Amino acid sequence: MDRQQYLVQDWMSNDPLTVGPDTSAVEAYERMRQRNVHRLPVVAGGRLVGIVTRSDIEGTGSFQRTEQGWHEARFALAGTLVEEVMTRDPLSVSPAMPVREAVVLMLQNHVSGLPVVEDDRLVGIITETDVFRLVVDMLAA
């Protein structure tokens, strides 16, 4: 496949794990830990309204990134909602966008993942890991 034809829709992760803005920050962080992901699109009424990362939640207080540190942080985060720590109106891409353009946006904006939106609806997410899968595929050819 010609590298100009690599599209986001072919390499994105479909149906990403999401949270609502009224989800507790503790619950969102636990979901990320359990699924080994670093970001969650925030969806309300089927529309992307934000994105929350582990770093966003970790930045709300200082705690050691250990099991004991997380246990202590849970108390500090009690009552904190995702909408309080998320990035609102995040940068997003279309499924039909060339992967190269999405990667340039990621580099320019210092982000490691972008929600994929079509007709104002979240349809996926493309992350550094997805891009690495593409690179491995290209190198194997």
Contacts in CASP RR format, 6 or more apart in sequence:
PFRMAT RR
TARGET T0000
AUTHOR 0000-0000-0000
METHOD contacts of the structure
MODEL  1
MDRQQYLVQDWMSNDPLTVGPDTSAVEAYERMRQRNVHRLPVVAGGRLVG
IVTRSDIEGTGSFQRTEQGWHEARFALAGTLVEEVMTRDPLSVSPAMPVR
EAVVLMLQNHVSGLPVVEDDRLVGIITETDVFRLVVDMLAA
3 100 0 8 1.000
3 138 0 8 1.000
4 98 0 8 1.000
4 100 0 8 1.000
5 98 0 8 1.000
6 98 0 8 1.000
6 99 0 8 1.000
6 100 0 8 1.000
6 134 0 8 1.000
7 95 0 8 1.000
7 96 0 8 1.000
7 97 0 8 1.000
7 98 0 8 1.000
7 99 0 8 1.000
8 93 0 8 1.000
8 94 0 8 1.000
8 95 0 8 1.000
8 96 0 8 1.000
8 97 0 8 1.000
8 98 0 8 1.000
8 99 0 8 1.000
8 102 0 8 1.000
8 116 0 8 1.000
8 126 0 8 1.000
9 95 0 8 1.000
9 96 0 8 1.000
9 116 0 8 1.000
10 99 0 8 1.000
11 99 0 8 1.000
11 126 0 8 1.000
11 130 0 8 1.000
11 131 0 8 1.000
11 133 0 8 1.000
11 134 0 8 1.000
12 95 0 8 1.000
12 116 0 8 1.000
12 123 0 8 1.000
12 124 0 8 1.000
12 125 0 8 1.000
12 126 0 8 1.000
12 130 0 8 1.000
13 124 0 8 1.000
13 125 0 8 1.000
13 126 0 8 1.000
13 127 0 8 1.000
13 130 0 8 1.000
14 123 0 8 1.000
14 124 0 8 1.000
15 124 0 8 1.000
16 37 0 8 1.000
16 40 0 8 1.000
16 41 0 8 1.000
16 115 0 8 1.000
16 122 0 8 1.000
16 124 0 8 1.000
16 125 0 8 1.000
17 31 0 8 1.000
17 35 0 8 1.000
17 37 0 8 1.000
17 40 0 8 1.000
18 40 0 8 1.000
18 41 0 8 1.000
18 42 0 8 1.000
18 43 0 8 1.000
18 122 0 8 1.000
19 27 0 8 1.000
19 28 0 8 1.000
19 31 0 8 1.000
19 40 0 8 1.000
19 41 0 8 1.000
19 42 0 8 1.000
19 43 0 8 1.000
19 52 0 8 1.000
19 82 0 8 1.000
20 42 0 8 1.000
20 43 0 8 1.000
20 44 0 8 1.000
20 82 0 8 1.000
20 83 0 8 1.000
21 42 0 8 1.000
21 44 0 8 1.000
21 49 0 8 1.000
21 50 0 8 1.000
21 81 0 8 1.000
21 82 0 8 1.000
21 83 0 8 1.000
21 86 0 8 1.000
22 81 0 8 1.000
22 82 0 8 1.000
22 83 0 8 1.000
23 81 0 8 1.000
23 82 0 8 1.000
24 77 0 8 1.000
24 79 0 8 1.000
24 80 0 8 1.000
24 81 0 8 1.000
24 82 0 8 1.000
25 52 0 8 1.000
25 57 0 8 1.000
25 60 0 8 1.000
25 77 0 8 1.000
25 79 0 8 1.000
25 80 0 8 1.000
25 81 0 8 1.000
25 82 0 8 1.000
25 84 0 8 1.000
25 85 0 8 1.000
26 74 0 8 1.000
26 77 0 8 1.000
26 78 0 8 1.000
26 80 0 8 1.000
28 40 0 8 1.000
28 52 0 8 1.000
28 57 0 8 1.000
28 82 0 8 1.000
29 54 0 8 1.000
29 57 0 8 1.000
29 70 0 8 1.000
29 77 0 8 1.000
31 37 0 8 1.000
31 40 0 8 1.000
32 38 0 8 1.000
32 39 0 8 1.000
32 40 0 8 1.000
32 54 0 8 1.000
33 70 0 8 1.000
38 53 0 8 1.000
38 54 0 8 1.000
38 55 0 8 1.000
38 112 0 8 1.000
38 127 0 8 1.000
39 51 0 8 1.000
39 52 0 8 1.000
39 53 0 8 1.000
39 54 0 8 1.000
39 112 0 8 1.000
39 113 0 8 1.000
39 125 0 8 1.000
39 127 0 8 1.000
40 51 0 8 1.000
40 52 0 8 1.000
40 53 0 8 1.000
40 82 0 8 1.000
41 48 0 8 1.000
41 50 0 8 1.000
41 51 0 8 1.000
41 90 0 8 1.000
41 115 0 8 1.000
41 122 0 8 1.000
41 124 0 8 1.000
41 125 0 8 1.000
42 48 0 8 1.000
42 49 0 8 1.000
42 50 0 8 1.000
42 51 0 8 1.000
42 52 0 8 1.000
42 82 0 8 1.000
42 83 0 8 1.000
42 86 0 8 1.000
43 49 0 8 1.000
43 122 0 8 1.000
46 121 0 8 1.000
46 122 0 8 1.000
47 120 0 8 1.000
47 121 0 8 1.000
47 122 0 8 1.000
48 90 0 8 1.000
48 92 0 8 1.000
48 115 0 8 1.000
48 117 0 8 1.000
48 120 0 8 1.000
48 121 0 8 1.000
48 122 0 8 1.000
49 86 0 8 1.000
49 88 0 8 1.000
49 89 0 8 1.000
50 86 0 8 1.000
50 87 0 8 1.000
50 88 0 8 1.000
50 89 0 8 1.000
50 90 0 8 1.000
50 115 0 8 1.000
51 86 0 8 1.000
51 87 0 8 1.000
51 90 0 8 1.000
51 115 0 8 1.000
52 82 0 8 1.000
52 85 0 8 1.000
52 86 0 8 1.000
52 87 0 8 1.000
53 87 0 8 1.000
56 85 0 8 1.000
56 86 0 8 1.000
56 87 0 8 1.000
57 77 0 8 1.000
57 85 0 8 1.000
58 65 0 8 1.000
58 73 0 8 1.000
59 85 0 8 1.000
60 76 0 8 1.000
60 77 0 8 1.000
60 80 0 8 1.000
60 85 0 8 1.000
61 73 0 8 1.000
61 76 0 8 1.000
61 77 0 8 1.000
63 69 0 8 1.000
63 70 0 8 1.000
63 72 0 8 1.000
63 73 0 8 1.000
63 76 0 8 1.000
90 114 0 8 1.000
90 115 0 8 1.000
91 105 0 8 1.000
91 109 0 8 1.000
91 111 0 8 1.000
91 114 0 8 1.000
92 114 0 8 1.000
92 115 0 8 1.000
92 116 0 8 1.000
92 117 0 8 1.000
93 101 0 8 1.000
93 102 0 8 1.000
93 105 0 8 1.000
93 114 0 8 1.000
93 115 0 8 1.000
93 116 0 8 1.000
93 117 0 8 1.000
93 126 0 8 1.000
94 116 0 8 1.000
94 117 0 8 1.000
94 118 0 8 1.000
95 116 0 8 1.000
95 118 0 8 1.000
95 123 0 8 1.000
95 124 0 8 1.000
99 126 0 8 1.000
99 131 0 8 1.000
99 134 0 8 1.000
102 114 0 8 1.000
102 126 0 8 1.000
103 131 0 8 1.000
105 111 0 8 1.000
105 114 0 8 1.000
106 112 0 8 1.000
106 113 0 8 1.000
106 114 0 8 1.000
106 128 0 8 1.000
106 131 0 8 1.000
112 127 0 8 1.000
112 128 0 8 1.000
113 125 0 8 1.000
113 126 0 8 1.000
113 127 0 8 1.000
113 128 0 8 1.000
114 125 0 8 1.000
114 126 0 8 1.000
114 127 0 8 1.000
115 122 0 8 1.000
115 124 0 8 1.000
115 125 0 8 1.000
116 122 0 8 1.000
116 123 0 8 1.000
116 124 0 8 1.000
116 125 0 8 1.000
116 126 0 8 1.000
117 123 0 8 1.000
END
